[in-house]
Amino acid sequence: MKVIADEHKCCGAGQCVMVAPDVFDQRDEDGIVVVLESEPVDSQHVSTREAASMCPTAAITVVDDEPRTH
């Protein structure tokens, strides 16, 4: 999983930080999203997806890893 945040879309609502504080933060000066972990560990995947889905401006994109072949 990879996380991408578009700071130009971000409105600073902060819901991502409340849901996944180990993955997201906000800049002090304007509240814009900061990605702390662009490749969150497995235990953070559920909260990261929830944070992305709750973003009011869809500023957070979650890209799944490519499926592994045997």
Predicted model as a PDB file, atoms N, CA, C, CB and O in Angstrom, pLDDT in the B-factor column:
MODEL        1                                                                  
ATOM      1  N   MET A   1       0.839  -1.178   0.000  1.00 96.00           N  
ATOM      2  CA  MET A   1       0.000   0.000   0.000  1.00 96.00           C  
ATOM      3  C   MET A   1       0.883   1.239   0.000  1.00 96.00           C  
ATOM      4  CB  MET A   1      -0.954  -0.001   1.212  1.00 96.00           C  
ATOM      5  O   MET A   1       1.890   1.318   0.703  1.00 96.00           O  
ATOM      6  N   LYS A   2       0.467   2.201  -0.813  1.00 97.00           N  
ATOM      7  CA  LYS A   2       1.126   3.501  -0.822  1.00 97.00           C  
ATOM      8  C   LYS A   2       0.065   4.576  -0.634  1.00 97.00           C  
ATOM      9  CB  LYS A   2       1.925   3.725  -2.144  1.00 97.00           C  
ATOM     10  O   LYS A   2      -1.064   4.450  -1.107  1.00 97.00           O  
ATOM     11  N   VAL A   3       0.450   5.623   0.060  1.00 98.00           N  
ATOM     12  CA  VAL A   3      -0.472   6.719   0.355  1.00 98.00           C  
ATOM     13  C   VAL A   3       0.051   7.986  -0.302  1.00 98.00           C  
ATOM     14  CB  VAL A   3      -0.640   6.920   1.892  1.00 98.00           C  
ATOM     15  O   VAL A   3       1.225   8.337  -0.186  1.00 98.00           O  
ATOM     16  N   ILE A   4      -0.860   8.661  -0.998  1.00 98.00           N  
ATOM     17  CA  ILE A   4      -0.519   9.923  -1.655  1.00 98.00           C  
ATOM     18  C   ILE A   4      -1.542  10.956  -1.202  1.00 98.00           C  
ATOM     19  CB  ILE A   4      -0.501   9.780  -3.230  1.00 98.00           C  
ATOM     20  O   ILE A   4      -2.744  10.687  -1.205  1.00 98.00           O  
ATOM     21  N   ALA A   5      -1.076  12.121  -0.817  1.00 98.00           N  
ATOM     22  CA  ALA A   5      -1.980  13.200  -0.416  1.00 98.00           C  
ATOM     23  C   ALA A   5      -1.758  14.403  -1.326  1.00 98.00           C  
ATOM     24  CB  ALA A   5      -1.761  13.589   1.079  1.00 98.00           C  
ATOM     25  O   ALA A   5      -0.624  14.812  -1.576  1.00 98.00           O  
ATOM     26  N   ASP A   6      -2.841  14.950  -1.807  1.00 98.00           N  
ATOM     27  CA  ASP A   6      -2.799  16.141  -2.656  1.00 98.00           C  
ATOM     28  C   ASP A   6      -3.059  17.355  -1.769  1.00 98.00           C  
ATOM     29  CB  ASP A   6      -3.852  16.054  -3.827  1.00 98.00           C  
ATOM     30  O   ASP A   6      -4.204  17.650  -1.424  1.00 98.00           O  
ATOM     31  N   GLU A   7      -2.005  18.044  -1.410  1.00 95.00           N  
ATOM     32  CA  GLU A   7      -2.167  19.167  -0.483  1.00 95.00           C  
ATOM     33  C   GLU A   7      -2.955  20.317  -1.100  1.00 95.00           C  
ATOM     34  CB  GLU A   7      -0.806  19.666  -0.030  1.00 95.00           C  
ATOM     35  O   GLU A   7      -3.460  21.174  -0.375  1.00 95.00           O  
ATOM     36  N   HIS A   8      -3.069  20.350  -2.421  1.00 97.00           N  
ATOM     37  CA  HIS A   8      -3.860  21.404  -3.060  1.00 97.00           C  
ATOM     38  C   HIS A   8      -5.360  21.158  -2.905  1.00 97.00           C  
ATOM     39  CB  HIS A   8      -3.502  21.507  -4.540  1.00 97.00           C  
ATOM     40  O   HIS A   8      -6.152  22.099  -2.948  1.00 97.00           O  
ATOM     41  N   LYS A   9      -5.751  19.890  -2.725  1.00 98.00           N  
ATOM     42  CA  LYS A   9      -7.158  19.550  -2.495  1.00 98.00           C  
ATOM     43  C   LYS A   9      -7.529  19.630  -1.019  1.00 98.00           C  
ATOM     44  CB  LYS A   9      -7.454  18.154  -3.023  1.00 98.00           C  
ATOM     45  O   LYS A   9      -8.694  19.846  -0.684  1.00 98.00           O  
ATOM     46  N   CYS A  10      -6.559  19.460  -0.143  1.00 98.00           N  
ATOM     47  CA  CYS A  10      -6.807  19.377   1.293  1.00 98.00           C  
ATOM     48  C   CYS A  10      -7.416  20.672   1.832  1.00 98.00           C  
ATOM     49  CB  CYS A  10      -5.509  19.061   2.035  1.00 98.00           C  
ATOM     50  O   CYS A  10      -6.956  21.771   1.523  1.00 98.00           O  
ATOM     51  N   CYS A  11      -8.469  20.511   2.649  1.00 97.00           N  
ATOM     52  CA  CYS A  11      -9.112  21.674   3.266  1.00 97.00           C  
ATOM     53  C   CYS A  11      -8.774  21.800   4.751  1.00 97.00           C  
ATOM     54  CB  CYS A  11     -10.622  21.588   3.090  1.00 97.00           C  
ATOM     55  O   CYS A  11      -9.242  22.717   5.426  1.00 97.00           O  
ATOM     56  N   GLY A  12      -7.944  20.860   5.260  1.00 97.00           N  
ATOM     57  CA  GLY A  12      -7.516  20.947   6.651  1.00 97.00           C  
ATOM     58  C   GLY A  12      -8.532  20.474   7.666  1.00 97.00           C  
ATOM     59  O   GLY A  12      -8.475  20.881   8.826  1.00 97.00           O  
ATOM     60  N   ALA A  13      -9.466  19.617   7.256  1.00 97.00           N  
ATOM     61  CA  ALA A  13     -10.496  19.135   8.176  1.00 97.00           C  
ATOM     62  C   ALA A  13      -9.905  18.310   9.318  1.00 97.00           C  
ATOM     63  CB  ALA A  13     -11.522  18.304   7.420  1.00 97.00           C  
ATOM     64  O   ALA A  13     -10.424  18.336  10.434  1.00 97.00           O  
ATOM     65  N   GLY A  14      -8.828  17.582   9.046  1.00 97.00           N  
ATOM     66  CA  GLY A  14      -8.136  16.849  10.102  1.00 97.00           C  
ATOM     67  C   GLY A  14      -8.698  15.488  10.440  1.00 97.00           C  
ATOM     68  O   GLY A  14      -8.216  14.845  11.373  1.00 97.00           O  
ATOM     69  N   GLN A  15      -9.695  15.029   9.718  1.00 96.00           N  
ATOM     70  CA  GLN A  15     -10.273  13.717  10.004  1.00 96.00           C  
ATOM     71  C   GLN A  15      -9.254  12.602   9.808  1.00 96.00           C  
ATOM     72  CB  GLN A  15     -11.489  13.471   9.118  1.00 96.00           C  
ATOM     73  O   GLN A  15      -9.278  11.611  10.537  1.00 96.00           O  
ATOM     74  N   CYS A  16      -8.368  12.749   8.842  1.00 97.00           N  
ATOM     75  CA  CYS A  16      -7.355  11.722   8.598  1.00 97.00           C  
ATOM     76  C   CYS A  16      -6.445  11.556   9.813  1.00 97.00           C  
ATOM     77  CB  CYS A  16      -6.521  12.075   7.358  1.00 97.00           C  
ATOM     78  O   CYS A  16      -6.061  10.439  10.158  1.00 97.00           O  
ATOM     79  N   VAL A  17      -6.108  12.655  10.448  1.00 98.00           N  
ATOM     80  CA  VAL A  17      -5.237  12.612  11.624  1.00 98.00           C  
ATOM     81  C   VAL A  17      -5.944  11.942  12.800  1.00 98.00           C  
ATOM     82  CB  VAL A  17      -4.789  14.031  12.014  1.00 98.00           C  
ATOM     83  O   VAL A  17      -5.320  11.209  13.566  1.00 98.00           O  
ATOM     84  N   MET A  18      -7.222  12.189  12.940  1.00 97.00           N  
ATOM     85  CA  MET A  18      -7.975  11.571  14.029  1.00 97.00           C  
ATOM     86  C   MET A  18      -8.104  10.062  13.841  1.00 97.00           C  
ATOM     87  CB  MET A  18      -9.358  12.201  14.136  1.00 97.00           C  
ATOM     88  O   MET A  18      -8.073   9.309  14.814  1.00 97.00           O  
ATOM     89  N   VAL A  19      -8.249   9.622  12.602  1.00 98.00           N  
ATOM     90  CA  VAL A  19      -8.456   8.202  12.311  1.00 98.00           C  
ATOM     91  C   VAL A  19      -7.135   7.433  12.235  1.00 98.00           C  
ATOM     92  CB  VAL A  19      -9.221   8.043  11.002  1.00 98.00           C  
ATOM     93  O   VAL A  19      -7.054   6.291  12.689  1.00 98.00           O  
ATOM     94  N   ALA A  20      -6.104   8.056  11.662  1.00 98.00           N  
ATOM     95  CA  ALA A  20      -4.822   7.366  11.467  1.00 98.00           C  
ATOM     96  C   ALA A  20      -3.656   8.289  11.837  1.00 98.00           C  
ATOM     97  CB  ALA A  20      -4.680   6.886   9.997  1.00 98.00           C  
ATOM     98  O   ALA A  20      -2.914   8.732  10.960  1.00 98.00           O  
ATOM     99  N   PRO A  21      -3.494   8.577  13.120  1.00 98.00           N  
ATOM    100  CA  PRO A  21      -2.482   9.540  13.555  1.00 98.00           C  
ATOM    101  C   PRO A  21      -1.034   9.098  13.331  1.00 98.00           C  
ATOM    102  CB  PRO A  21      -2.677   9.827  14.997  1.00 98.00           C  
ATOM    103  O   PRO A  21      -0.127   9.930  13.342  1.00 98.00           O  
ATOM    104  N   ASP A  22      -0.813   7.818  13.131  1.00 98.00           N  
ATOM    105  CA  ASP A  22       0.548   7.357  12.844  1.00 98.00           C  
ATOM    106  C   ASP A  22       0.894   7.494  11.371  1.00 98.00           C  
ATOM    107  CB  ASP A  22       0.717   5.910  13.276  1.00 98.00           C  
ATOM    108  O   ASP A  22       2.057   7.371  10.987  1.00 98.00           O  
ATOM    109  N   VAL A  23      -0.105   7.747  10.553  1.00 98.00           N  
ATOM    110  CA  VAL A  23       0.107   7.856   9.108  1.00 98.00           C  
ATOM    111  C   VAL A  23       0.010   9.306   8.638  1.00 98.00           C  
ATOM    112  CB  VAL A  23      -0.912   6.994   8.356  1.00 98.00           C  
ATOM    113  O   VAL A  23       0.716   9.711   7.715  1.00 98.00           O  
ATOM    114  N   PHE A  24      -0.867  10.090   9.277  1.00 98.00           N  
ATOM    115  CA  PHE A  24      -1.104  11.466   8.844  1.00 98.00           C  
ATOM    116  C   PHE A  24      -0.887  12.466   9.971  1.00 98.00           C  
ATOM    117  CB  PHE A  24      -2.512  11.605   8.301  1.00 98.00           C  
ATOM    118  O   PHE A  24      -1.060  12.160  11.151  1.00 98.00           O  
ATOM    119  N   ASP A  25      -0.503  13.673   9.565  1.00 98.00           N  
ATOM    120  CA  ASP A  25      -0.404  14.808  10.478  1.00 98.00           C  
ATOM    121  C   ASP A  25      -0.863  16.023   9.693  1.00 98.00           C  
ATOM    122  CB  ASP A  25       1.066  14.995  11.049  1.00 98.00           C  
ATOM    123  O   ASP A  25      -1.233  15.915   8.524  1.00 98.00           O  
ATOM    124  N   GLN A  26      -0.836  17.178  10.340  1.00 98.00           N  
ATOM    125  CA  GLN A  26      -1.204  18.428   9.689  1.00 98.00           C  
ATOM    126  C   GLN A  26      -0.125  19.462   9.947  1.00 98.00           C  
ATOM    127  CB  GLN A  26      -2.577  18.932  10.188  1.00 98.00           C  
ATOM    128  O   GLN A  26       0.483  19.503  11.017  1.00 98.00           O  
ATOM    129  N   ARG A  27       0.101  20.303   8.935  1.00 97.00           N  
ATOM    130  CA  ARG A  27       1.060  21.395   9.109  1.00 97.00           C  
ATOM    131  C   ARG A  27       0.504  22.383  10.119  1.00 97.00           C  
ATOM    132  CB  ARG A  27       1.363  22.102   7.755  1.00 97.00           C  
ATOM    133  O   ARG A  27      -0.687  22.694  10.116  1.00 97.00           O  
ATOM    134  N   ASP A  28       1.381  22.868  10.979  1.00 96.00           N  
ATOM    135  CA  ASP A  28       0.958  23.797  12.023  1.00 96.00           C  
ATOM    136  C   ASP A  28       0.401  25.103  11.457  1.00 96.00           C  
ATOM    137  CB  ASP A  28       2.120  24.097  12.941  1.00 96.00           C  
ATOM    138  O   ASP A  28      -0.571  25.643  11.985  1.00 96.00           O  
ATOM    139  N   GLU A  29       1.006  25.607  10.397  1.00 97.00           N  
ATOM    140  CA  GLU A  29       0.632  26.935   9.916  1.00 97.00           C  
ATOM    141  C   GLU A  29      -0.719  26.991   9.207  1.00 97.00           C  
ATOM    142  CB  GLU A  29       1.683  27.435   8.992  1.00 97.00           C  
ATOM    143  O   GLU A  29      -1.394  28.020   9.246  1.00 97.00           O  
ATOM    144  N   ASP A  30      -1.126  25.883   8.551  1.00 97.00           N  
ATOM    145  CA  ASP A  30      -2.383  25.963   7.800  1.00 97.00           C  
ATOM    146  C   ASP A  30      -3.257  24.712   7.885  1.00 97.00           C  
ATOM    147  CB  ASP A  30      -2.081  26.240   6.372  1.00 97.00           C  
ATOM    148  O   ASP A  30      -4.331  24.678   7.283  1.00 97.00           O  
ATOM    149  N   GLY A  31      -2.830  23.699   8.608  1.00 97.00           N  
ATOM    150  CA  GLY A  31      -3.632  22.496   8.791  1.00 97.00           C  
ATOM    151  C   GLY A  31      -3.657  21.534   7.625  1.00 97.00           C  
ATOM    152  O   GLY A  31      -4.410  20.561   7.643  1.00 97.00           O  
ATOM    153  N   ILE A  32      -2.845  21.786   6.608  1.00 98.00           N  
ATOM    154  CA  ILE A  32      -2.816  20.915   5.427  1.00 98.00           C  
ATOM    155  C   ILE A  32      -2.174  19.577   5.785  1.00 98.00           C  
ATOM    156  CB  ILE A  32      -2.044  21.592   4.258  1.00 98.00           C  
ATOM    157  O   ILE A  32      -1.241  19.511   6.585  1.00 98.00           O  
ATOM    158  N   VAL A  33      -2.695  18.518   5.175  1.00 98.00           N  
ATOM    159  CA  VAL A  33      -2.253  17.156   5.454  1.00 98.00           C  
ATOM    160  C   VAL A  33      -0.760  16.955   5.174  1.00 98.00           C  
ATOM    161  CB  VAL A  33      -3.064  16.176   4.632  1.00 98.00           C  
ATOM    162  O   VAL A  33      -0.203  17.495   4.219  1.00 98.00           O  
ATOM    163  N   VAL A  34      -0.147  16.165   6.035  1.00 98.00           N  
ATOM    164  CA  VAL A  34       1.234  15.718   5.868  1.00 98.00           C  
ATOM    165  C   VAL A  34       1.207  14.198   6.012  1.00 98.00           C  
ATOM    166  CB  VAL A  34       2.219  16.400   6.925  1.00 98.00           C  
ATOM    167  O   VAL A  34       0.666  13.675   6.986  1.00 98.00           O  
ATOM    168  N   VAL A  35       1.787  13.492   5.047  1.00 98.00           N  
ATOM    169  CA  VAL A  35       1.854  12.035   5.127  1.00 98.00           C  
ATOM    170  C   VAL A  35       3.115  11.659   5.899  1.00 98.00           C  
ATOM    171  CB  VAL A  35       1.848  11.381   3.698  1.00 98.00           C  
ATOM    172  O   VAL A  35       4.230  11.959   5.472  1.00 98.00           O  
ATOM    173  N   LEU A  36       2.925  11.003   7.036  1.00 98.00           N  
ATOM    174  CA  LEU A  36       4.062  10.573   7.857  1.00 98.00           C  
ATOM    175  C   LEU A  36       4.612   9.234   7.392  1.00 98.00           C  
ATOM    176  CB  LEU A  36       3.653  10.482   9.323  1.00 98.00           C  
ATOM    177  O   LEU A  36       5.816   8.987   7.470  1.00 98.00           O  
ATOM    178  N   GLU A  37       3.726   8.374   6.910  1.00 97.00           N  
ATOM    179  CA  GLU A  37       4.106   7.031   6.456  1.00 97.00           C  
ATOM    180  C   GLU A  37       3.512   6.811   5.066  1.00 97.00           C  
ATOM    181  CB  GLU A  37       3.613   5.922   7.462  1.00 97.00           C  
ATOM    182  O   GLU A  37       2.331   6.487   4.943  1.00 97.00           O  
ATOM    183  N   SER A  38       4.315   6.983   4.027  1.00 97.00           N  
ATOM    184  CA  SER A  38       3.792   6.815   2.671  1.00 97.00           C  
ATOM    185  C   SER A  38       3.553   5.349   2.324  1.00 97.00           C  
ATOM    186  CB  SER A  38       4.750   7.428   1.664  1.00 97.00           C  
ATOM    187  O   SER A  38       2.812   5.040   1.391  1.00 97.00           O  
ATOM    188  N   GLU A  39       4.180   4.447   3.078  1.00 97.00           N  
ATOM    189  CA  GLU A  39       3.955   3.013   2.901  1.00 97.00           C  
ATOM    190  C   GLU A  39       3.661   2.396   4.266  1.00 97.00           C  
ATOM    191  CB  GLU A  39       5.190   2.323   2.228  1.00 97.00           C  
ATOM    192  O   GLU A  39       4.529   1.771   4.874  1.00 97.00           O  
ATOM    193  N   PRO A  40       2.424   2.578   4.743  1.00 98.00           N  
ATOM    194  CA  PRO A  40       2.075   2.111   6.086  1.00 98.00           C  
ATOM    195  C   PRO A  40       2.214   0.593   6.228  1.00 98.00           C  
ATOM    196  CB  PRO A  40       0.651   2.529   6.425  1.00 98.00           C  
ATOM    197  O   PRO A  40       2.047  -0.161   5.270  1.00 98.00           O  
ATOM    198  N   VAL A  41       2.520   0.185   7.430  1.00 97.00           N  
ATOM    199  CA  VAL A  41       2.626  -1.250   7.729  1.00 97.00           C  
ATOM    200  C   VAL A  41       1.234  -1.867   7.711  1.00 97.00           C  
ATOM    201  CB  VAL A  41       3.317  -1.489   9.110  1.00 97.00           C  
ATOM    202  O   VAL A  41       0.229  -1.161   7.791  1.00 97.00           O  
ATOM    203  N   ASP A  42       1.187  -3.183   7.606  1.00 96.00           N  
ATOM    204  CA  ASP A  42      -0.092  -3.895   7.476  1.00 96.00           C  
ATOM    205  C   ASP A  42      -1.098  -3.521   8.558  1.00 96.00           C  
ATOM    206  CB  ASP A  42       0.147  -5.383   7.514  1.00 96.00           C  
ATOM    207  O   ASP A  42      -2.288  -3.385   8.274  1.00 96.00           O  
ATOM    208  N   SER A  43      -0.643  -3.355   9.775  1.00 97.00           N  
ATOM    209  CA  SER A  43      -1.558  -3.044  10.875  1.00 97.00           C  
ATOM    210  C   SER A  43      -2.201  -1.661  10.741  1.00 97.00           C  
ATOM    211  CB  SER A  43      -0.820  -3.133  12.193  1.00 97.00           C  
ATOM    212  O   SER A  43      -3.164  -1.361  11.446  1.00 97.00           O  
ATOM    213  N   GLN A  44      -1.684  -0.824   9.852  1.00 98.00           N  
ATOM    214  CA  GLN A  44      -2.225   0.517   9.649  1.00 98.00           C  
ATOM    215  C   GLN A  44      -3.122   0.616   8.416  1.00 98.00           C  
ATOM    216  CB  GLN A  44      -1.096   1.509   9.531  1.00 98.00           C  
ATOM    217  O   GLN A  44      -3.694   1.674   8.153  1.00 98.00           O  
ATOM    218  N   HIS A  45      -3.252  -0.473   7.659  1.00 97.00           N  
ATOM    219  CA  HIS A  45      -3.997  -0.414   6.403  1.00 97.00           C  
ATOM    220  C   HIS A  45      -5.470  -0.069   6.594  1.00 97.00           C  
ATOM    221  CB  HIS A  45      -3.883  -1.729   5.686  1.00 97.00           C  
ATOM    222  O   HIS A  45      -6.008   0.757   5.857  1.00 97.00           O  
ATOM    223  N   VAL A  46      -6.123  -0.681   7.560  1.00 98.00           N  
ATOM    224  CA  VAL A  46      -7.556  -0.430   7.759  1.00 98.00           C  
ATOM    225  C   VAL A  46      -7.797   1.030   8.124  1.00 98.00           C  
ATOM    226  CB  VAL A  46      -8.123  -1.355   8.859  1.00 98.00           C  
ATOM    227  O   VAL A  46      -8.666   1.674   7.535  1.00 98.00           O  
ATOM    228  N   SER A  47      -7.054   1.559   9.074  1.00 98.00           N  
ATOM    229  CA  SER A  47      -7.264   2.952   9.485  1.00 98.00           C  
ATOM    230  C   SER A  47      -6.880   3.919   8.367  1.00 98.00           C  
ATOM    231  CB  SER A  47      -6.451   3.265  10.753  1.00 98.00           C  
ATOM    232  O   SER A  47      -7.494   4.978   8.232  1.00 98.00           O  
ATOM    233  N   THR A  48      -5.873   3.570   7.566  1.00 98.00           N  
ATOM    234  CA  THR A  48      -5.468   4.429   6.453  1.00 98.00           C  
ATOM    235  C   THR A  48      -6.564   4.498   5.399  1.00 98.00           C  
ATOM    236  CB  THR A  48      -4.162   3.921   5.826  1.00 98.00           C  
ATOM    237  O   THR A  48      -6.870   5.575   4.888  1.00 98.00           O  
ATOM    238  N   ARG A  49      -7.153   3.357   5.075  1.00 98.00           N  
ATOM    239  CA  ARG A  49      -8.269   3.336   4.111  1.00 98.00           C  
ATOM    240  C   ARG A  49      -9.468   4.120   4.650  1.00 98.00           C  
ATOM    241  CB  ARG A  49      -8.688   1.876   3.796  1.00 98.00           C  
ATOM    242  O   ARG A  49     -10.127   4.844   3.903  1.00 98.00           O  
ATOM    243  N   GLU A  50      -9.744   3.975   5.934  1.00 98.00           N  
ATOM    244  CA  GLU A  50     -10.852   4.700   6.542  1.00 98.00           C  
ATOM    245  C   GLU A  50     -10.604   6.206   6.478  1.00 98.00           C  
ATOM    246  CB  GLU A  50     -11.056   4.251   7.998  1.00 98.00           C  
ATOM    247  O   GLU A  50     -11.507   6.981   6.163  1.00 98.00           O  
ATOM    248  N   ALA A  51      -9.382   6.606   6.779  1.00 98.00           N  
ATOM    249  CA  ALA A  51      -9.035   8.033   6.721  1.00 98.00           C  
ATOM    250  C   ALA A  51      -9.226   8.579   5.316  1.00 98.00           C  
ATOM    251  CB  ALA A  51      -7.584   8.259   7.180  1.00 98.00           C  
ATOM    252  O   ALA A  51      -9.767   9.670   5.136  1.00 98.00           O  
ATOM    253  N   ALA A  52      -8.783   7.824   4.323  1.00 98.00           N  
ATOM    254  CA  ALA A  52      -8.939   8.264   2.933  1.00 98.00           C  
ATOM    255  C   ALA A  52     -10.405   8.381   2.557  1.00 98.00           C  
ATOM    256  CB  ALA A  52      -8.233   7.297   1.982  1.00 98.00           C  
ATOM    257  O   ALA A  52     -10.799   9.322   1.868  1.00 98.00           O  
ATOM    258  N   SER A  53     -11.212   7.433   3.004  1.00 97.00           N  
ATOM    259  CA  SER A  53     -12.629   7.464   2.650  1.00 97.00           C  
ATOM    260  C   SER A  53     -13.372   8.596   3.352  1.00 97.00           C  
ATOM    261  CB  SER A  53     -13.278   6.136   2.990  1.00 97.00           C  
ATOM    262  O   SER A  53     -14.395   9.062   2.850  1.00 97.00           O  
ATOM    263  N   MET A  54     -12.881   9.040   4.491  1.00 97.00           N  
ATOM    264  CA  MET A  54     -13.530  10.110   5.249  1.00 97.00           C  
ATOM    265  C   MET A  54     -13.118  11.509   4.800  1.00 97.00           C  
ATOM    266  CB  MET A  54     -13.223   9.949   6.709  1.00 97.00           C  
ATOM    267  O   MET A  54     -13.743  12.494   5.193  1.00 97.00           O  
ATOM    268  N   CYS A  55     -12.086  11.603   3.990  1.00 97.00           N  
ATOM    269  CA  CYS A  55     -11.582  12.917   3.567  1.00 97.00           C  
ATOM    270  C   CYS A  55     -12.659  13.651   2.760  1.00 97.00           C  
ATOM    271  CB  CYS A  55     -10.276  12.765   2.723  1.00 97.00           C  
ATOM    272  O   CYS A  55     -13.093  13.156   1.720  1.00 97.00           O  
ATOM    273  N   PRO A  56     -13.090  14.819   3.225  1.00 97.00           N  
ATOM    274  CA  PRO A  56     -14.183  15.528   2.558  1.00 97.00           C  
ATOM    275  C   PRO A  56     -13.844  16.037   1.158  1.00 97.00           C  
ATOM    276  CB  PRO A  56     -14.606  16.679   3.401  1.00 97.00           C  
ATOM    277  O   PRO A  56     -14.744  16.321   0.367  1.00 97.00           O  
ATOM    278  N   THR A  57     -12.564  16.154   0.851  1.00 98.00           N  
ATOM    279  CA  THR A  57     -12.179  16.651  -0.475  1.00 98.00           C  
ATOM    280  C   THR A  57     -11.491  15.582  -1.322  1.00 98.00           C  
ATOM    281  CB  THR A  57     -11.261  17.852  -0.332  1.00 98.00           C  
ATOM    282  O   THR A  57     -10.986  15.883  -2.404  1.00 98.00           O  
ATOM    283  N   ALA A  58     -11.464  14.353  -0.848  1.00 98.00           N  
ATOM    284  CA  ALA A  58     -10.809  13.238  -1.558  1.00 98.00           C  
ATOM    285  C   ALA A  58      -9.349  13.562  -1.882  1.00 98.00           C  
ATOM    286  CB  ALA A  58     -11.572  12.910  -2.859  1.00 98.00           C  
ATOM    287  O   ALA A  58      -8.859  13.269  -2.972  1.00 98.00           O  
ATOM    288  N   ALA A  59      -8.671  14.170  -0.915  1.00 98.00           N  
ATOM    289  CA  ALA A  59      -7.270  14.560  -1.107  1.00 98.00           C  
ATOM    290  C   ALA A  59      -6.302  13.404  -0.872  1.00 98.00           C  
ATOM    291  CB  ALA A  59      -6.921  15.706  -0.180  1.00 98.00           C  
ATOM    292  O   ALA A  59      -5.118  13.518  -1.189  1.00 98.00           O  
ATOM    293  N   ILE A  60      -6.787  12.296  -0.322  1.00 98.00           N  
ATOM    294  CA  ILE A  60      -5.925  11.157  -0.001  1.00 98.00           C  
ATOM    295  C   ILE A  60      -6.238  10.004  -0.946  1.00 98.00           C  
ATOM    296  CB  ILE A  60      -6.110  10.717   1.480  1.00 98.00           C  
ATOM    297  O   ILE A  60      -7.389   9.598  -1.105  1.00 98.00           O  
ATOM    298  N   THR A  61      -5.184   9.491  -1.567  1.00 98.00           N  
ATOM    299  CA  THR A  61      -5.309   8.348  -2.468  1.00 98.00           C  
ATOM    300  C   THR A  61      -4.530   7.189  -1.881  1.00 98.00           C  
ATOM    301  CB  THR A  61      -4.802   8.692  -3.901  1.00 98.00           C  
ATOM    302  O   THR A  61      -3.385   7.346  -1.457  1.00 98.00           O  
ATOM    303  N   VAL A  62      -5.157   6.027  -1.860  1.00 97.00           N  
ATOM    304  CA  VAL A  62      -4.501   4.797  -1.415  1.00 97.00           C  
ATOM    305  C   VAL A  62      -4.304   3.923  -2.637  1.00 97.00           C  
ATOM    306  CB  VAL A  62      -5.338   4.053  -0.310  1.00 97.00           C  
ATOM    307  O   VAL A  62      -5.259   3.602  -3.344  1.00 97.00           O  
ATOM    308  N   VAL A  63      -3.055   3.537  -2.882  1.00 97.00           N  
ATOM    309  CA  VAL A  63      -2.721   2.681  -4.019  1.00 97.00           C  
ATOM    310  C   VAL A  63      -2.290   1.333  -3.454  1.00 97.00           C  
ATOM    311  CB  VAL A  63      -1.588   3.319  -4.922  1.00 97.00           C  
ATOM    312  O   VAL A  63      -1.319   1.224  -2.705  1.00 97.00           O  
ATOM    313  N   ASP A  64      -3.048   0.312  -3.840  1.00 91.00           N  
ATOM    314  CA  ASP A  64      -2.712  -1.036  -3.364  1.00 91.00           C  
ATOM    315  C   ASP A  64      -1.484  -1.566  -4.074  1.00 91.00           C  
ATOM    316  CB  ASP A  64      -3.888  -1.995  -3.572  1.00 91.00           C  
ATOM    317  O   ASP A  64      -1.217  -1.236  -5.229  1.00 91.00           O  
ATOM    318  N   ASP A  65      -0.738  -2.398  -3.353  1.00 80.00           N  
ATOM    319  CA  ASP A  65       0.407  -3.063  -3.958  1.00 80.00           C  
ATOM    320  C   ASP A  65      -0.092  -3.988  -5.063  1.00 80.00           C  
ATOM    321  CB  ASP A  65       1.225  -3.855  -2.892  1.00 80.00           C  
ATOM    322  O   ASP A  65      -1.216  -4.490  -5.027  1.00 80.00           O  
ATOM    323  N   GLU A  66       0.769  -4.191  -6.031  1.00 67.00           N  
ATOM    324  CA  GLU A  66       0.396  -5.113  -7.099  1.00 67.00           C  
ATOM    325  C   GLU A  66       0.299  -6.513  -6.546  1.00 67.00           C  
ATOM    326  CB  GLU A  66       1.405  -5.059  -8.257  1.00 67.00           C  
ATOM    327  O   GLU A  66       1.082  -6.890  -5.674  1.00 67.00           O  
ATOM    328  N   PRO A  67      -0.645  -7.291  -7.036  1.00 62.00           N  
ATOM    329  CA  PRO A  67      -0.769  -8.669  -6.538  1.00 62.00           C  
ATOM    330  C   PRO A  67       0.496  -9.468  -6.818  1.00 62.00           C  
ATOM    331  CB  PRO A  67      -1.981  -9.367  -7.177  1.00 62.00           C  
ATOM    332  O   PRO A  67       1.133  -9.331  -7.863  1.00 62.00           O  
ATOM    333  N   ARG A  68       0.825 -10.286  -5.871  1.00 55.00           N  
ATOM    334  CA  ARG A  68       2.010 -11.125  -6.025  1.00 55.00           C  
ATOM    335  C   ARG A  68       1.647 -12.394  -6.769  1.00 55.00           C  
ATOM    336  CB  ARG A  68       2.630 -11.463  -4.658  1.00 55.00           C  
ATOM    337  O   ARG A  68       0.601 -12.996  -6.529  1.00 55.00           O  
ATOM    338  N   THR A  69       2.510 -12.782  -7.658  1.00 59.00           N  
ATOM    339  CA  THR A  69       2.288 -14.040  -8.369  1.00 59.00           C  
ATOM    340  C   THR A  69       3.219 -15.089  -7.801  1.00 59.00           C  
ATOM    341  CB  THR A  69       2.509 -13.876  -9.899  1.00 59.00           C  
ATOM    342  O   THR A  69       4.289 -14.776  -7.279  1.00 59.00           O  
ATOM    343  N   HIS A  70       2.803 -16.318  -7.908  1.00 55.00           N  
ATOM    344  CA  HIS A  70       3.587 -17.412  -7.322  1.00 55.00           C  
ATOM    345  C   HIS A  70       4.682 -17.815  -8.210  1.00 55.00           C  
ATOM    346  CB  HIS A  70       2.737 -18.596  -7.023  1.00 55.00           C  
ATOM    347  O   HIS A  70       5.444 -18.722  -7.878  1.00 55.00           O  
TER     348      HIS A  70                                                      
ENDMDL                                                                          
END                                                                             
